[in-house]
C-alpha cells in the first residue's frame, strides 16, 4: 500500500533545496571574489597607501607573489577535470551544503549573523566564558590580520592574561616580541578602519607594549562571573571546611592551620570547600558563586575583608566555624551576583559604552503566562509590578484583559482561547513561566538566575515539605493545583520514584523529584506539564527549593 506524501512536507523540502542552492551559489561567488587577483591587488595597494612606511617597501615583493600565485592557479585550473555529477543514488532532496566541513567560525563568512561576534587574543577559559553570549573567534599570530579581515568581528578583545604564560600570544607587549606586537597593531588598525572597537581587558599585569596599544577602551579587572561555569548546583552539604587558599600574587595569604591551595580558577575546587581565602576580586566572586564563605584581602561585596594577618586569621576561623552557607544565604549571594556581577551584565554595559547594539542579556527574556485561576486580578498585577526583574511579556487570558491597564511598561498579550494551550501558543519568548499567586518580588530573578546557571530545559520548585515527607502529599497538591488551572500534568505523582527525594540541604539539583512544581520551561515543552515525561525524553530538569 503506497503512502501519499504530505503536500506540506513536499513543499518544505522543495523550499529547502532552493535555499541550499542559493546559498551554494552565493558561497561560490564569494569564494571567486575573494580569490580574484584583482581584489587582492587592490587590497595590497590600499594597504601600502594606508601604511606607506612599511608596506610601500614590501609592495614589489607582494605584487610579485600575487603574479606567481595567479600563474600557478591558471595552470592548475586548465589541467583539472570537471567536477563529477552528483550520484543518482543519493537520497532525494539532498543538496551538498557549502557549510559541510567548515568550522563554526568559517560559517560566519556566508551565514547570517544572529549573535555578537567577538575576535581576540583570549585564553581558553575566556573563550568558554564568552561562548554562551557570542560567537568567539580566537586569533593566532600567524593569521590574526587575515582572520580579522574575513570574519569582520563586531568587537576585538585583547586579554592581558592571554599574553602571559605559554600560549600563542605569550610575551605580547614585551620588547623581545616585537613581531607579535606588530601583528596585533595591524589587527587594531584594520578593525578601527572598519569602525570595529578594540578593547584591552587588563585582568593581569600588562607588559609595556600592551599599555601603549591604541585601543578604544581599557577594562580593568574582571569581566564578570560566568554563572554557567561557577554556580551552586549540586553542592555537597558535607563539603570540606579546610580553607582553600587561592592566590594570584607571588605570596599566598598566610592562614594558620591546615589549608588547601589553588592557583587557577577551577569551579570544582571552589565547590569542594566551604571556605575560601583569596586575594583578588575575580576569585572572590567565583568562590561566592560556588557556595563558599569567602575571606578576601581586598574589599569585595559579600566577602569578609581581612587587610592584615590578624584579621585574616580571625575571619578565617569565624568562616570555618560557621560552616557551609545555608540555602537562604546562598540564594541572596547568587541573586546579587546575577544582578550585578555576572558576565552578561558587565558585557552588556561594555557594549553599551561602545555603542554596539547587541544583546548578551537576551537569554534573560521570558514570557509570563497567567491562568484564569491565578487569583484576584489586582493582587496579580501588584505581584508582577513588584518583580525586581521585569518579564519580556505577560500573556493573559481574554477574560483578564482589564488587568493589562494595571501593568504599565510591560508588553501584554491576550490569548483568545483562554486555556493553557492558548496561553502557550500566544507566547513569543523561547522560555515561559507559569505564574501562580503568592510569588515574592524576586521570583522571576531567582528562576532566571537558575536558568543561567544550569542551562536547563525546565526548572521546578521543590516545596519545603517535600523533603520531609517524601513528596507524596505535595505531589498530589501540585497536581490538584494544576488541574484547577485547567492544565494537564500527567506523571507528577510518580516523578519521585525515578528521581528520589532529597533532604532540606539538597539545594539546586538536576532530576525529576516528587512534588516538583514545574514553573519555568521551554515553550515547546509547556503543552503538557509532565516533568517525568520531560526527563524520559532527555530534557534537563533543575529542582530548586521553594521560598
Secondary structure, 3 states (H helix, E strand, C coil): CCCCCCHHHHHHHHHHHHHHHHHHHHHHHHHHHHHCHHHHHHHHHHHHHHCHHHHHHHHHHHHHHHHHHHHHHHHHHHHCCCCCCCCCCCCCCCCCCCCCCCCHHHHCCCCCCCCCEEEEECCHHHHHHHCCCCEEEECCHHHHHHHHHHHCCCEEEEEHHHHCCCCCCCCCCCCCCHHHHHHHHHHHHHHHHCCCEEEEEECCCCCHHHHCCCCCEEEECCCCECCCCCCCCCCCCCCECCEEEECCCCCCCCCCCCEEEECCCCHHHHHHECEEEECCHHHHHHHHHCCCEEEECCCCCCCEECCCHHHHHHHHHHHHHHCCCCHHHHHHHHHHHHHHHEHHHHHHHHHHHHCCCCCCCHHHCCEEEECCCCCCHHHHHHHHHCCCCCCCEEEEEHHHHHHHHHCCCCEEEEECCCCHHHHHHHCCCCEEEEECCCCCCCHHHHHHHHHHHHCCCEEEEECCCHHHHCCHHHHHHHHHHHHHCCCCCCCCCCHHHHHCCCCCCCCCEECCCCCEEEEEEEHHHCCCCCHHHHHHCCCCEEEEECC
